Amino acid sequence: MRRFMVVCFGLEAERARRQPWQVALGIARGLAARGHAVSLVTDAREPPSIDGVEVLRADPLLVRGQAAPALRALVGERAPERIFWITGALRLVRLHRLDAGAAVELVLASPRFRLAEVWRAGPALLWRERRLLALPLLGALLPGLLLRRGFARSGARGIVYLSPSARARFTGLGLPAGCLLVPQVDAALCTRLAPPPRRGPVLYLGPPLGARGADLAIAAFEEAAALGLPGELHMLLRPDSGGEALRRIARQAAASPFAARIRIETAMLRPDELRRRLEACRTVLLPFRLPVSEVPLVVIEAGLSGRALVVLDAPGVSEYARLLGGRIAPWPEALAPLLLDAATAPLPPAPDPAPWTSWRHAVAPLVEAPCEPMAGFRLVALCGADGSGKTLLLGRLSASLADRGLPHRHLWTRFRNYLSRPLLALARLTGHNRKERHPGFTIGYHDFQKSPWLSLPFLLLQAVDQVLDILLRYRTRRGLLLADRCVLDTLVDLAVDTGHDDLVLRRLGPLLLRLVPQPFAAVVIERDPALVAACRPDAVAERHFERRRQLYRRLARDYGLPLVVNDGTPEAAAASVAGLLGSGPRLLEPGR
């Protein structure tokens, strides 16, 4: 029996049907249904009880961005192989090294907005509902740099997303692609309903808030009614959004020219009551402006009910509405025509509920086909002496990632001489920077080993050049980077050129490696000189070839890097590299 743990903030029993707490419960239930031992840990005062799941309490869960001692103690006692940690973007940027005692997958349960989407709501609405929207909007608009740093510091193994839009947007900011988990709903609530009535009402479900689109529901109904829409608008409003919000919607409905056809009810409905309301309507109108929680469950429930579904284009809403046959309005003015069409067009059969109503099947990719291990890296580099096969192996790795749908960029780093060019020109005049010609190829040498007046300034300028290169070419690029040679190869070059091995590898190297994007993995590739000579005679002809091989071995030993011997087939070496990277990101710790 495998053991897992789910960690979630504030999972009170009364929140069990709301996001992101419903996802935490769903993951726990799904894992338990697959026969695994599951513990759910929360800091809530009154957490729900779950059949087959051990519910534990630890308060606090985090202390200064790290797993609290009480949580680490629970992890030590239960010994889970993996922890699924529910978090939002705002909490992600404040994480430090979690050190929870087990591999952590972060379940990112907050949406990502674009500025245009926020501005579309209007300054008046943003100000009026600032208490509700302030923290979600702050989290949804955080710079990618802060998100990447938070993830790198956390040491998490990967990220689980809840919607394709969140995955695409956060990946575009440099977070790993991770896995996609489709939220599930209760089949008893919204499936196998009676056929919708021909002239049933339009149903709005949710709080009386502008972010939720309550005012848009009334406005769209008015326009559609003026165009000939029959029936009524039934608004089932949650009472937990404040009296002023309720009064505002009531005033808007009372002032409508179709006030007699708008019914407002304020109540927290039981699941069986909600099912009856869905059964009685023909169209469900959910015009989310700014969904403050990722993937509102009501969208999936309405889509499975067999009723017409009309939504406003919004992240975490549109993609699931589209999959369920819903109508998506690109802007508020398009809602009314879609409402009218939904009332008159024949309704297709209800979607198959199987992909949407089983947490047991939904969590299978998380535990049976683990999340893409390479998705957790920011930088993967292959280094080694010329002719070792780095370029070929990196090409195979790149092709494999492309086949698996993981976006990445390919970088090549050598001779990044920004500020050191004048010094190299001077060394050319003095004969310390020279070229040696052979039949068919030319080899360049920097003979600075016996000239401190050249070697030390060269080291200083090269250090600055490497800092500039890391900042300009590595840290400004988002997503996964594959490096054919990197700063580690430059360290070997500098040790050969200057003779200052200890200064370069023990002092300069760790300083430069702190700047590279994290999580960072590097693999040293080595090949027998006889095999290298057969394909790269220029590499073996270089006078320092054997010294470079020894320096790469020292690099692997001092920095704790894996070394792959590429003396067999390319397929075998590629499999070895893939196996080393398959355990996911581990932060490089230079000088261990």
Secondary structure, DSSP 8 states (H G I E B T S, - for coil): --EEEEEETT--GGGTTSTTHHHHHHHHHHHHHTT-EEEEEE--SS---BTTBEEEE-S-SEETTEE-HHHHHHHHHH--SEEEEEE-HHHHTT------SSEEEEEE-S----HHHHHHH-HHHHHHTHHHHHHHHHHHT--HHHHHHHHHHHT-SEEEESSHHHHHHHHHTT----EE------HHHHSS-----TT--EEEEE-S-TTTTHHHHHHHHHHHHHTT--S-EEEEE-STT-HHHHHHHHHHHHTSTTGGGEEEEE----HHHHHHHHHH-SEEEE--SS-SSSS-HHHHHHHHTTSEEEEE--TTTHHHHHHTT-EEESSGGGHHHHHHHHHHS-------SGGGS-HHHHTHHHHTS---GGGG-SEEEEE-STTSSHHHHHHHHHHHHHHTT--EEEEE-----SSSHHHHHHHHHHTSEEEEEETTEEEEEE--TT-HHHHHHHHHHHHHHHHHHIIIIITTS-SEEEEES-HHHHHHHHHHHH--HHIIIIIIHHHHHTTS-SSEEEEEEE--HHHHHHH-HHHHHSTTHHHHHHHHHHHHHHHT--EEE--S-HHHHHHHHHHHHTT------TT-
